[in-house]
């Protein structure tokens, strides 16, 4: 049983309204989920918004028509804008571009996965539309497989080179054999994949009455059965459409969690695409052929335009969950595998390339010719880069805000994410530009000459606009591998003792904060700033975007090195008079690994932090059995662990893990703490937070401890309720323990 959160006697004012209203306004700011060229002059945009009124996250679409030949400074770039619509039930889509002017002219075909819900029943179809909005064909696949996989890691939908077939990934159908086999353990991929059945490859093939003229398209669906121990992802056609390439995840001896874990046992495979002779079944068995070593984990495969080569990223299997990637190119004909770009240990300056920390590639029309466009973490920035595949040369396209002669970046800079490449001109790209205090806008860039102009820049007014205008953002470099992104009020009232400081490191530990808008960070940061706080987002040693040496430096030192660095950031910022901080009001907030940091930091520096919030915290490293990332606890403690030969937590191993666990220092905790937990968390056992709070309530009842439990939330506490009420609880908790002292 936990004590309820105390609401302030007077609602906290932000931007002329209440904090709740300001936060809701900021959460409604559209986040660009996708922006891509359909043709050189037609752009399709998809955005997401958190709608508090309907208590759901909605996806909206709009089409933009560009002025042909538009260049920087010669007038408007957009000729027309379609209506903003909500396309419920749509999954992935893929566009096929005609090779010549034949029967299809300069047209394209767009395949769309769609799930239609009628009552309790679901109907799944794959639709094909032309550029004029005509529904060319619709194939009902309800009885062939389960739900579509539409995520970024497993999901995929791709046309064949000839435009007569499609391949995608969906859930397998549950067995109905009326036998013990109906109960065979076939687990999901853990966090974010709750309850999903194993993925299967599905091919849409021409039927007997299929015609190459687009109005004659007709498909039938077939599952390619790869067996129990291999799960396909990201498929596409290769070798004159005779084969399908995909990344296959090993399911034996255990299905590991894959969300944010690019180090899994995953190899590049091919399988024949043709239906076996005289076999008209809706499921056919096939044997997959691996093409990459079993020592590297493959991700983000992209076919060459010839369909005979594949480029992809890799990291070693096992070890830290994220590190600097290598770029490879595989020749499927000769079998030659070439490393085109090697991992980078470190960069000498902030301008130096720190290696590939790429979210995904942005190929032209689904394939590459000479170059690949990507977004990568570049220290505490998100940058757009162009990679020459043959040489491995990386060129940065978007600017940096770092200053060579200062440890403080240029204020109010932007982060950039590559969105799409013009199918007719690889130099023209769509870029999403944003900052923590700048809503995302879609821009047209030329990779050689730079920014052309904005295509869509949302006008943000009301409380959200006022909150954005009232904040400024700067990045501070504390050491070669330690930085912080500071979001603070533009003006601190003279009558106060200064702005309270909130330290928020990232989780992981191998991920990174960037100065870019997200619905997870921006509403929280800007509402806190509107309430008078200053927020420092900390990228400590071990963060991605700083080279492999930084990653490796933290392994075996968690609970120590990054804890000291986060506290160092707080101390150094308090010493900066320009920030106008209130040294008597310093707070802490963190989740997952930074929840672990929080349990150490309040124990090691008692009395320094007024209050702390820990969200789904990794507190007891030795009790991760049953989660989807048991290997994480071994890897981060510097202990050996083989994904293909799992280890037990022996007494000796547990003793080592105990040293890195927040439970080992709990007796020193005196700081009021709010614990926030998601019941669906498959990554960190929620009982760790519950037991930590219970120990304090029973053994140190003088320490205020509150617990929030969100039944519909997972590890990221990303549900609508956890997002909305979680922030409100954080602000109220800080306000409860904030000491307000007037300035002399």
Secondary structure, 3 states (H helix, E strand, C coil): CCCCCCCCCCCCEECCEEHHHHHHHHHCCCEEEEEEEEECCEEEEEEEEEECCCCEEEEEEEEEEECCCCCCCCCCCEEEECCCEECCCEEEEEEEECCCCCCCCCCEEEEEEEEEEECCEEEEEEEEEECCCCEEEEEECCCCCCCECCCCCCCCEEECCCCCCEEEEEECCCCCCCCHHHHCCCCCCCCCCCCCCCEEEEEEEECCCCCCCHHHCCEEEEEEECCCCEEEEEEEEECCCCEEEEEEEECCCCCCCCCCCCCCCEEEEEEECCCCCCCCCCEEECCCEECCCCCEEEEEEEEECCCCEEEEEEEECCCCCCCCEEEEEEECCCCCEEEEECCCCCCCCCCCCCCECEEEEECECCEECCEEEEEEEECCEEEEEEEECCCCCEEECCCCCCCCCCCECCCCCCEEEEEEEECCEEEEEEEEEEECCEEEEEEEEECCCEEEEEEEECCCCHHHHHHHHCEEEEEEEEECCEEEEEEEECCCCCCECCEEEEEEECCCCCCCCCCCCCCCCHHHHHHHHHCCCEEEEEECCCCCCCCHHHHHHHCCCCCCHHHHHHHHHHHHHHCCHHHCEEEEEEEEEEECHHHHHHHHHHHHCCCCCCEEEEECCCCCHHHCCCCCCHHHHHHHCCCCCECCECCCCCHHHHHHHHHCCHHHHHHHCCCEEEEEEECCCCCCCHHHHHHHHHHHHHHCCCCCEEEEEECCCCCCCCCHHHHHHHHHHHHHHHHHHCCCCECC
